[in-house]
Amino acid sequence: MHVKIEASWQQHLQQEFEKPYFKDLLEKVEEEYALHTCFPPKDLIFNAFNSCAFDDVKVVILGQDPYHGEGEANGLAFSVNDGIKIPPSLRNIYREINAEYESIFEPIEQTSGNLERWAKQGVLLLNATLTVRKDKPNSHKHLHWQQFTDAVIQTISNEKENVVFLLWGSFAQKKASLINTSKHYVLISGHPSPMSANQGKWFGNQHFNKTNAILESVRKEKIEW
């Protein structure tokens, strides 16, 4: 499988692409797609990078793995294709934004769940694992995707400044050790999934307001959520 990735990412990740584990990973992914129905479509596996150039990254939102239902995943964490019913976690994300900004998405049911508009503004919507088998969440966690995406996080940490990392839930929070907090910002809260949100760990985190306040303080353009 050939990796088609935006030029600035190609430059920063070239050494990673040449490592034996990555070549092995691509072979295994190719095999999975040949033997099973997998998501997202092959041409969207690296969509997070192609929708948000390395040079443009201002915010990183970390997810676990792609949605595993037919037609949902589009290669951006928490995002679904236009016309797809908004999943519970994204619905709670929109509800939090509504609370912070007094109803941007009203009614939520008629809003698109495609977050490409965030990516175009410099939000890297990165899943730790970039592929999944249909109807089997975490089915590709045994592949070496996390070695690659950990390297992505470290590269951003090492080579950029003043990036806001949003780490939601215990899985994402484990990635905090990869980030140099002396030159970046890390915001932590519970996951927006219903189980976590209903336990009071998500709503009221003010992450979208806080992110924009940080961006403003370092003279970067705010995100239009």
C-alpha positions, 0 to 999 in steps of 0.5 A: 500500500502506498502512502499518499500524504500531504507534503509537510507531513511527508517531510517530517515523517519520512524517517518513520515511513522508512522504518521496518515496522511501518512497512510491515504495518502497511502490508498487514493493513493491505492484507486486512482490507483484502480479507475483511471489510475495513474502515475508513476507505483506503484512500481516507486512512491518512485523511487527518494529515491530508486535511490539516498540514503539519505547518497548520496544526494548532490543536490536536484532538486524539481519538482511539480508533475509527467508527466501525459502522458502514459509511461512518468513518472518514479518517478524522477522529470523532467525525462522520460523513455528511448525512450519517446520524451523529454518533453519541460521543460527537453529539455530546461534543456538540452539546458542550459547544452549545453550552459554551457558545449558546447554541451553535448547533441547534437542532443538533439532529440537522447538523452535519457530523463532518468535522472537516471544517475543523481540520481546515482550520488547523485541528488535527483529528488524530485517531491512535489507530487509523483503521478498523474492521467492520463492526469490530471496535479496536480490532486493529489495535494489535497492528503497529498504528500506535507506534506510528501515531505516538511518533506523530505526537512526539514530532509535533511536540518536538518541532512545533510550539504552542499547540493545544492538545485535547486529551479526553478519557483515560486512553488519550490521557496516557499520551500526555507523556509524549508531549513537552508541556513546557512549550505546549498546552494540554487540556484533560477531561473525561471522554464525551462518550455517554458513559463518561459524560453521564458520570459528570466527567465531560460536560462543563470542561470548557475545552472549546472556550479554553482552546480559543483563549489559549490560541488568542494569547499566543496570537493564533486565529481562533477556531470556529467550532 
